Every structure is written in structure tokens, then in C-alpha cells.
């Protein structure tokens, strides 16, 4: 099977123990080279796990990172000079209504899981 390129958005919730009322979300756009959407989805979950391991290492840091979900996962044309797992863009947003944002994200993530399950 021919490899395809996928664009995925990994979203993390950042908890600050010193400011429990501030709700921040880190959104990272990444490239994944995979044989199928299912394989790309699994690779995205592995990337998210590695990012959490790196961010939550014990260092006296007051921040705790939580994987919130995958915002998008879509096939794209092969970018020039692309590198698998390359981060293309990221933002850190402060959400006023974190509970509603998390609900919306989890709904999108569940929909993505269903789409992948149906194509398997």
C-alpha cells in the first residue's frame, strides 16, 4: 500500500496548580506518514503519549498536561521536504468555558473514532 500524509491536530489541556481558574489549551498541528487513517490515528495517540511523558516529567513544575483529544485528522497532498511527525504550527489558547470546550472536543474526537472504525 502507498503511504499517505495526514494532518492532525493534537490538543492538550494545561492545568496550572497555581492558577486553577485559568484554562489553557495547547493545539499542535503535526504531519504523519501512514498507510491508512487508522494507522495515522494510532500514531497520533502515540505522539500525544510521548508529549505527555516529556511535559509531565517531575521537575517541580506547577503545570500538568492532559491529552484532550484529536481535533482533526485528514489526508493531505505530500508537502515538499516533509518530515514524519513534524510539528507545523501550535497555539496556546486560554478558554473562558473549559468544560464546554472539552465537551465539544470530546464529541469531535468520538466522531473521528467512529469514522475510522467504519473505514476499517
Secondary structure, DSSP 8 states (H G I E B T S, - for coil): ---EEEEEEEEEEEEETT-TT-EEEEEEEEEEEESSHHHHHHHHHHHHHHHHHHHTSSSS-SEEEEEEEEEEEEEE---TT--TT-EEEEEEEEES-HHHHHHHHHHHHHHHHHHHHHH-
